[in-house]
Amino acid sequence: MNKHTLFFLLLLPATVRGGESVMTPMEFLNQVRLQNVSFRAIEENGSGAVNRIREKELLTSPVAYANASTGQDGKPFSPPLFEYDRVDVGNYEIGIRRQNAYGTEASLSYALDYTRFRKPSIAGIPISYYDASPVLSVSQSLWKNRFGRTTRAQQELIAAQGAAERYDAEFKITGALVEAEVAYWRLSLAREAVRIQEEALRQARSILDYVTNREIRHLGDHGDVLQAQALVESRTLELKAAEDEESSAARRFNLIRNTPGTSVPEKLVAIDQRTTADIKPPAEVVARADVEAAKLRAESAAANAQILSSQNEPDLQLFGLYALNKRNSGLGEALGDSASSDSPTRLVGIKFSMPLAFDAVRDSRQGACQQSNAAALVYEQKEVDQGREWADLVERLRAAQERMGLAHTMEDIQKRKLEFEKRRLREGRTTTYQVLLFEQDHSQAQLACLKVAFEVLTLNAQTRLYTGLAGGVSQ
């Protein structure tokens, strides 16, 4: 059975065997997805991280704004042409601004100012008037955010952080589903182990009955009885251990799917142990989600270093403004004639600022670079670890399958030996006691196969961390 065949088994719907509904592994994984609150929280966090990546678009998206203020001013008019008690003012502005990915910021707004003088001393001075002005302004960073490098770094930072969180969630989800799959096979094989141990105990009791009857008829030795009693106690202890393991596996099974109680009434799929020897590691291996997250964190650290470096650089901006102006004592007239170009305002200039704490700037840049280098080293080590861990996983799977082959060879020999002894018993050439002993050997061989089969299934489930077959966050 290759990995595609095994994964096909996981996808099978619930089947009916012997009149009973059988829960498939995929059904159980779906239960975990729906019922485990922690699992749902991880999925929700991963989906939220995907949506938050769009936050980078807000840096270059248009922004609407509005300002409004009203107040009074009692300071003397300059130059002192006339006197008044105070002036009432109101300022209102509405507009839209946008910054592009190359560091250019532009805004288009409409400003309305209201002025009213209280008790002016010179006749003919208008008591109140309105100033209406459409305004276009543009600024371009020539140093700090030249060509928009800081803006693009901020976009890269947001995208890398969101994607890293998404991969973190995907790795947790895949790991949780692998853990759930292992819990499924653990319970399935624990039930099979109980069945085998029950049969082994039945055989041990048959041996005890056989040697006891021989002792009663003075055909056997009491030492054989004591040995048979010890065998019964040993098998009873092993059955109790198998039942405890089944109970523990059932509790884990229910815990993962967030179901109360320790009872699991569903029947589970019992994989043919011989097919586990044919499981092959996936030929196509992708980077583990946690490695991808480390890569994106390295990218976000580099972008953050770029941002911190730019923030502490001198700022030189070239700006320009063009506005149309209209003043009128009536609001309607001022608004209606504001598009006139009779009295425009034109303004061009530069702005410059520079931090003076040069040592702090140098240390801040150095710290950001060191953090970026550290994140890159973490990613590099994770890549190396991933390759080594994958090789170790494949080797462990190969070794387990070799043991699986040996265990099946032994089980085949024990089975043939038992069948041969049963034929000899029918021919009267051996004893029932010898057949019972061979049945014990066969039961122990079956248990050995069962343990190795569980190891193979567990290792195979872990390979899904490198293929994503167990699940993930949709993008």
C-alpha positions in Angstrom: 0.0 0.0 0.0 1.6 3.3 -1.0 0.9 6.7 0.5 -1.8 7.5 -2.0 -3.7 4.3 -1.2 -3.4 4.9 2.5 -4.6 8.5 2.1 -7.5 7.2 0.0 -8.5 5.0 3.0 -8.5 8.2 5.1 -11.0 9.8 2.7 -13.4 6.8 2.7 -16.8 7.7 4.1 -18.3 5.7 7.0 -18.8 2.1 5.9 -21.0 -0.6 7.2 -19.3 -3.9 8.2 -21.2 -6.7 9.8 -24.3 -4.5 10.1 -22.3 -1.9 12.2 -21.3 1.6 11.2 -17.5 2.1 11.0 -16.0 5.5 11.6 -13.2 6.1 9.2 -10.1 8.2 10.0 -11.3 11.1 7.9 -14.6 11.1 9.7 -12.7 11.4 13.0 -10.6 14.2 11.7 -13.7 16.1 10.6 -15.1 15.6 14.1 -11.9 17.1 15.5 -12.2 20.1 13.1 -15.8 20.7 14.1 -15.8 19.9 17.8 -12.3 20.8 19.2 -12.5 24.4 20.2 -8.7 24.9 20.3 -8.5 23.5 16.7 -11.2 25.9 15.6 -9.3 28.8 17.3 -6.2 27.9 15.4 -8.1 27.9 12.1 -9.8 31.2 12.9 -6.4 32.7 13.8 -5.0 31.5 10.5 -7.9 32.8 8.5 -7.6 36.1 10.3 -3.9 36.3 9.4 -4.7 35.8 5.8 -7.2 38.7 5.9 -4.9 40.9 7.7 -2.4 40.7 4.9 -4.6 43.1 3.0 -3.7 45.8 5.6 -0.7 46.6 3.4 -3.1 48.0 0.8 -4.2 50.7 3.2 -0.8 52.3 3.0 -1.4 53.4 -0.6 -5.2 53.6 -0.5 -7.0 56.9 -0.7 -8.0 58.4 2.7 -10.9 60.7 3.2 -10.6 63.3 5.9 -12.5 66.3 7.3 -11.6 69.0 9.8 -13.9 71.5 11.6 -13.1 74.1 14.2 -14.8 77.2 15.6 -13.7 79.7 18.2 -12.9 83.3 19.2 -9.8 85.4 19.0 -9.3 88.5 21.1 -5.7 89.4 20.2 -5.1 92.8 18.5 -5.2 92.9 14.7 -1.7 93.2 13.1 -1.0 95.7 11.7 -3.2 97.8 14.0 -5.4 99.4 11.3 -8.5 99.3 13.4 -9.8 98.1 16.7 -12.4 95.5 17.5 -13.5 93.6 20.6 -12.8 90.1 19.2 -13.1 88.0 16.1 -15.2 84.9 15.7 -13.6 82.3 13.3 -14.7 79.0 11.9 -12.5 76.6 9.8 -13.9 73.7 7.8 -12.1 71.4 5.4 -12.9 68.2 3.6 -10.7 66.3 1.3 -9.0 63.1 0.1 -5.3 62.2 0.2 -3.2 59.3 -1.0 0.4 58.2 -0.9 1.7 56.0 -3.7 4.4 53.3 -3.5 7.1 55.8 -4.7 6.8 58.2 -1.7 4.6 60.8 -3.4 1.7 62.1 -1.3 -1.0 64.2 -2.8 -4.2 65.7 -1.5 -7.2 67.4 -2.9 -9.4 69.4 -0.5 -12.0 72.1 -0.1 -11.5 74.6 2.7 -14.1 77.1 4.0 -13.1 79.7 6.5 -15.6 82.1 8.3 -14.5 85.4 9.9 -16.7 87.8 11.9 -15.4 91.0 13.6 -17.2 92.1 16.8 -17.6 96.0 17.0 -15.0 97.2 14.5 -13.9 100.8 15.0 -13.6 101.8 11.3 -16.7 102.1 9.2 -16.7 100.3 5.8 -14.8 97.3 7.2 -16.9 94.2 6.5 -18.2 92.7 9.7 -18.2 89.1 8.4 -17.1 87.2 5.3 -16.3 83.7 4.0 -13.2 82.4 2.3 -13.7 79.3 0.0 -10.6 77.5 -1.4 -10.2 74.4 -3.5 -6.6 73.2 -2.6 -4.3 70.8 -4.4 -1.0 69.9 -2.5 1.8 67.5 -3.4 4.9 66.4 -1.5 7.8 64.2 -2.4 10.3 62.7 0.0 13.8 63.1 -1.3 15.8 61.3 1.4 14.0 59.5 4.3 11.4 57.8 2.1 13.0 58.3 -1.3 11.3 56.5 -4.1 8.9 55.1 -1.5 11.4 52.5 -0.1 10.0 52.9 3.5 6.4 52.5 2.2 7.3 49.4 0.3 9.2 48.0 3.3 6.1 48.6 5.5 4.0 46.7 2.9 6.5 43.8 2.9 6.6 43.8 6.7 2.8 43.5 7.0 2.6 40.8 4.3 5.4 38.8 5.7 4.0 39.0 9.3 0.6 37.9 8.2 1.9 35.1 6.0 4.1 33.9 8.9 1.1 33.8 11.2 -0.8 31.8 8.6 2.0 29.3 8.2 2.2 29.0 12.0 -1.5 28.2 12.1 -1.1 25.7 9.3 1.7 23.9 11.1 -0.3 23.7 14.3 -3.3 22.4 12.4 -1.3 19.8 10.5 0.3 18.8 13.7 -3.0 18.5 15.5 -4.4 16.4 12.6 -1.4 14.1 12.7 -1.9 13.8 16.5 -5.5 13.0 15.9 -4.7 10.4 13.2 -2.2 8.7 15.6 -4.9 8.7 18.3 -7.2 7.0 15.9 -4.8 4.2 15.1 -3.8 3.9 18.7 -7.3 3.1 19.8 -7.9 0.8 16.8 -4.8 -1.2 17.5 -5.4 -1.1 21.3 -8.7 -2.8 20.7 -7.1 -5.4 18.5 -4.4 -6.0 21.2 -7.2 -6.6 23.8 -8.8 -9.2 21.5 -5.4 -11.0 21.1 -4.7 -10.9 24.8 -8.2 -12.2 25.6 -7.5 -15.1 23.2 -4.0 -15.6 24.8 -5.6 -15.7 28.3 -8.2 -18.2 27.0 -5.4 -20.4 25.7 -3.5 -20.1 29.0 -6.5 -21.3 30.9 -7.0 -24.2 28.5 -3.4 -25.2 29.2 -4.0 -24.9 33.0 -7.1 -27.1 32.7 -5.2 -29.6 30.6 -2.3 -30.0 33.0 -4.6 -30.0 36.0 -6.6 -32.9 34.6 -3.4 -34.8 33.9 -2.2 -34.3 37.5 -5.6 -35.5 38.8 -5.1 -38.7 36.7 -1.5 -38.9 37.9 -0.3 -38.5 34.4 1.5 -35.2 34.9 3.7 -33.4 37.3 2.6 -30.7 39.8 5.3 -28.4 38.5 3.5 -28.2 35.2 0.4 -27.0 37.0 2.4 -24.3 38.8 3.9 -23.3 35.5 0.5 -23.1 33.8 -0.9 -21.1 36.8 2.0 -18.6 36.4 1.2 -18.4 32.7 -2.5 -17.6 33.4 -1.5 -14.9 35.9 1.0 -13.5 33.4 -1.6 -13.4 30.6 -4.2 -11.9 33.0 -1.7 -9.1 33.8 -1.0 -8.5 30.1 -4.7 -8.4 29.4 -5.2 -5.9 32.2 -2.4 -3.8 30.7 -4.0 -4.0 27.3 -7.4 -3.0 28.7 -5.8 0.0 30.5 -4.1 1.0 27.3 -7.4 0.8 25.5 -9.1 2.9 28.2 -6.3 5.5 27.9 -6.5 5.5 24.1 -10.2 6.0 24.3 -9.8 8.9 26.7 -7.3 10.5 24.4 -9.6 9.8 21.4 -12.5 11.6 23.1 -10.3 14.4 24.4 -9.1 15.3 21.0 -12.6 15.4 19.5 -13.8 17.3 22.7 -16.3 14.6 23.6 -17.1 13.9 27.3 -16.6 10.5 28.9 -14.3 7.6 28.2 -16.6 5.4 26.1 -16.1 5.2 22.4 -19.1 3.4 20.9 -18.0 3.7 17.3 -16.3 0.9 15.4 -13.0 1.9 13.9 -11.2 0.8 10.8 -8.7 -2.1 11.3 -5.9 -1.7 8.8 -4.5 -5.0 7.6 -1.1 -5.1 9.3 0.6 -6.7 6.2 -0.2 -3.6 4.1 1.8 -1.3 6.4 5.0 -2.9 5.1 4.2 -1.5 1.6 3.8 2.2 2.8 6.3 4.4 1.0 7.4 7.9 2.1 6.1 10.6 -0.2 8.2 11.3 -3.2 7.3 15.0 -3.3 8.3 16.8 -0.1 7.5 20.5 0.5 8.9 22.8 3.1 7.3 22.3 6.5 4.9 25.1 7.4 7.1 26.1 10.4 10.1 26.5 8.1 8.1 28.7 5.7 7.1 30.8 8.8 10.8 31.1 9.7 11.6 32.2 6.2 8.9 34.9 6.3 10.0 36.1 9.7 13.4 36.6 8.3 11.9 38.7 5.5 9.8 40.7 8.0 12.9 41.3 10.1 14.8 42.6 7.1 11.9 44.8 6.2 11.6 46.1 9.8 15.4 46.8 9.8 14.8 48.9 6.6 12.0 50.8 8.2 14.0 51.5 11.4 16.9 52.6 9.4 14.8 55.0 7.2 12.9 56.4 10.2 16.2 57.7 11.7 17.5 59.2 8.5 17.3 62.9 7.8 14.1 64.0 6.2 14.1 66.2 3.1 10.8 66.9 1.4 9.8 68.9 -1.6 6.3 70.2 -1.5 4.0 72.3 -3.6 0.5 73.8 -3.2 -2.0 75.4 -5.5 -5.3 76.9 -4.3 -8.1 78.9 -5.8 -9.6 81.5 -3.4 -12.8 83.5 -3.2 -13.9 85.8 -0.5 -17.5 87.1 -0.1 -19.8 88.2 2.6 -22.4 85.6 1.5 -21.8 81.9 1.9 -23.5 81.1 -1.4 -21.5 83.6 -3.4 -18.2 82.5 -1.9 -18.9 78.8 -2.7 -20.2 79.6 -6.2 -17.2 81.7 -7.2 -14.5 79.6 -5.5 -13.5 78.0 -8.8 -12.4 81.4 -10.1 -8.6 81.7 -10.8 -8.6 85.4 -10.2 -6.7 85.2 -6.9 -4.8 81.8 -6.7 -2.3 80.8 -4.1 0.9 79.1 -5.3 3.5 77.7 -3.0 6.7 75.7 -3.4 9.1 74.8 -0.7 11.3 72.3 1.1 11.3 70.8 4.6 14.3 69.4 6.4 14.7 67.6 9.7 17.5 65.5 11.1 17.9 63.6 14.5 20.9 64.9 16.5 21.4 61.9 18.7 23.9 60.3 16.3 25.0 57.6 18.7 21.4 56.5 19.3 20.7 56.4 15.6 23.8 54.3 14.9 23.0 51.8 17.7 19.3 51.6 16.6 20.4 50.8 13.0 22.9 48.2 14.3 20.3 46.6 16.5 17.9 46.3 13.7 20.5 44.7 11.4 21.5 42.3 14.2 17.8 41.2 14.6 17.5 40.7 10.9 20.7 38.6 10.8 19.4 36.6 13.8 16.1 35.8 12.0 18.0 34.8 8.9 20.2 32.4 10.9 17.1 30.9 12.6 15.6 30.2 9.1 18.9 28.8 7.9 19.1 26.4 10.9 15.5 25.4 10.4 16.2 24.5 6.8 19.1 22.3 7.9 17.0 20.7 10.7 14.2 20.0 8.3 16.4 18.1 6.0 18.0 16.1 8.8 14.6 15.4 10.5 13.1 14.3 7.2 16.0 11.9 6.6 15.7 10.6 10.1 12.0 10.1 9.7 12.4 8.2 6.5 15.2 6.0 8.0 13.0 5.3 11.1 10.1 4.4 8.8 12.4 2.1 6.7 13.7 0.4 9.9 10.2 -0.1 11.3 9.1 -1.6 8.0 12.1 -4.0 8.1 11.1 -5.0 11.6 7.6 -5.3 10.3 8.8 -7.8 7.7 10.7 -9.8 10.3 7.7 -9.8 12.6 5.4 -11.0 9.8 7.9 -13.7 8.9 7.9 -14.8 12.5 4.1 -14.6 12.7 3.8 -16.7 9.5 6.2 -19.3 10.9 4.2 -19.5 14.2 1.0 -19.8 12.3 2.3 -22.6 10.0 3.7 -24.3 13.1 0.4 -24.1 14.8 -1.6 -25.4 11.8 0.9 -28.2 11.4 0.6 -29.2 15.0 -3.2 -29.1 14.7 -3.0 -31.6 11.8 -0.7 -33.8 13.9 -3.3 -33.6 16.7 -6.0 -34.8 14.4 -3.7 -37.7 13.3 -3.0 -38.5 17.0 0.7 -37.8 16.7 0.8 -35.0 19.3 -0.9 -33.6 22.4 -3.5 -30.9 23.0 -1.0 -29.4 25.4 1.5 -28.9 22.6 -1.1 -27.2 20.4 -2.1 -24.9 23.2 1.6 -23.9 23.7 1.9 -23.2 20.0 -1.3 -21.0 20.1 0.5 -18.9 22.8 3.5 -18.5 20.6 1.2 -17.4 17.7 -0.6 -14.9 19.9 2.7 -13.3 21.0 3.8 -13.1 17.4 0.6 -11.3 16.5 1.1 -8.8 19.3 4.6 -8.1 18.1 3.3 -7.4 14.6 0.6 -5.2 16.1 3.2 -3.0 17.9 5.4 -2.6 14.9 2.3 -1.8 12.7 1.4 1.0 15.1 4.9 2.4 14.9 4.8 2.4 11.1 1.4 4.1 11.0 2.6 6.7 13.5 5.7 7.5 11.4 3.7 7.6 8.2 1.3 10.1 9.8 4.3 12.3 10.7 5.3 12.5 7.0 2.2 14.6 6.4 4.0 17.5 8.1 6.1 17.5 4.9 3.2 17.0 2.4 0.3 18.9 3.9 -2.0 15.9 3.3 -3.4 16.1 6.9 -4.8 19.6 6.5 -4.0 23.3 6.4 -5.3 26.8 6.2 -6.9 27.8 2.9 -5.5 30.9 1.4 
